[in-house]
Amino acid sequence: MAQTDKTLTLIIGGARSGKSSLAEQMATHHDRLLFLATAQASDADMAERIAAHQAARPDHWDTLEEPLDPAGALKEVSENYDVIVIDCLTVWTANLMLSDDTNTPDYEAQSAALLDAYESGNASWIVVTNEVGMGVVPPSESGRAFRDALGRVNTKFARRADRVISMTAGLALDLKALGAIPWNELGINSEDEPTP
């Protein structure tokens, strides 16, 4: 049975905004910590980025690399940890898209499975993701499909999260603490609320 004092924190922001650094700092005071990495070293630049992140982590942190099925991997090991850092939903969503011949994997089911893994465990989670929907409209169909898919994944996690932290230029803003307004209070039928 899951403990009631666990929390799900989503950290969202642009590239190099400080998301991963904040997640790591938030997790440092825990002894039993798992870092779940979704990135794969697909080229030299990504290999360097992964190595830099690995070097920054304390030695006592366990690391699990799972690019496609973090839900399955976490169900096997999550009971061993007090906190789990997942870095990141953005790369995971891209991995799903690139692993699927149709470029349309079932993000809804995959996201639900990952959130079910959180619900069934005892550990708090700190989840990192990018906000990619606030810039220019991607010029390619696959770019727009990725932006839309990640937007839906992020929305699903933000709705469930106990805390959503937006990172901009190294500054953290706790969005839920600001008081998210339910759509029905804005005179909009909750059935019209955007679905992830």
C-alpha positions, -999 to +999 in steps of 0.1 A: +000+000+000+013+034-009+022+059+018+002+091+020+030+116+024+047+109-009+045+137-035+047+140-072+066+171-084+068+181-120+095+205-131+089+221-165+108+247-185+129+254-215+163+242-225+191+250-200+166+266-176+179+247-146+153+219-145+176+190-140+198+209-115+168+218-094+155+182-095+189+170-084+191+196-056+156+187-044+166+151-042+200+153-026+189+150+011+175+115+004+196+085+010+176+059-010+174+076-044+169+064-079+177+085-109+158+072-139+173+085-172+154+083-204+182+096-227+202+074-250+237+083-262+227+085-299+255+108-309+287+124-294+269+155-281+243+134-263+270+112-249+288+142-235+256+156-220+248+122-203+284+120-190+282+155-175+249+147-158+263+114-144+294+131-131+273+157-112+253+130-093+264+118-059+279+083-058+252+069-035+225+075-061+214+045-081+209+051-118+185+032-141+185+039-178+152+031-195+144+049-227+110+033-235+093+016-206+100+035-174+067+023-159+077-013-163+112-007-149+099+013-119+073-013-109+102-037-104+124-015-082+104+015-068+099+000-033+136+002-027+136+040-028+124+071-010+126+094-040+128+088-078+140+115-102+128+109-138+148+130-163+130+135-186+095+131-201+106+151-232+132+125-242+109+097-233+082+110-255+106+115-284+119+079-278+084+066-281+077+085-312+110+073-329+104+037-318+070+036-334+068+031-372+036+052-374+049+081-353+017+078-333+023+057-302-004+056-276+009+084-254-023+084-233-018+047-223+020+051-218+015+082-196-013+065-176+010+034-171+038+057-158+014+075-134+000+041-123+036+031-114+038+063-092+004+055-075+014+019-067+047+028-051+058+045-019+084+068-033+081+105-040+088+114-076+105+145-091+098+145-129+116+168-154+101+178-187+105+206-213+079+231-223+081+231-261+047+245-270+054+282-263+076+289-293+072+289-330+050+263-347+073+236-359+076+236-397+074+198-401+045+174-395+066+153-372+077+184-352+041+194-347+032+159-337+060+158-312+050+192-297+014+181-294+022+148-279+045+163-253+019+189-245-006+162-238+019+142-217+029+173-197-008+182-191-016+148-178+014+149-154+007+185-143-029+176-134-018+148-112+012+165-097+011+178-062+035+206-072+044+220-106+075+241-108+081+262-139+118+271-145+128+301-165+164+313-167+172+295-134+143+309-116+117+286-101+080+294-100+055+271-081+025+272-104+001+253-082+010+274-052-001+304-072-036+289-073-046+272-105-082+282-114-106+254-122-123+259-155-157+258-141-149+289-120-141+308-152-176+300-165-164+272-187-179+238-186-153+214-172-162+190-200-147+217-224-114+217-205-086+207-228-079+170-226-043+157-225 
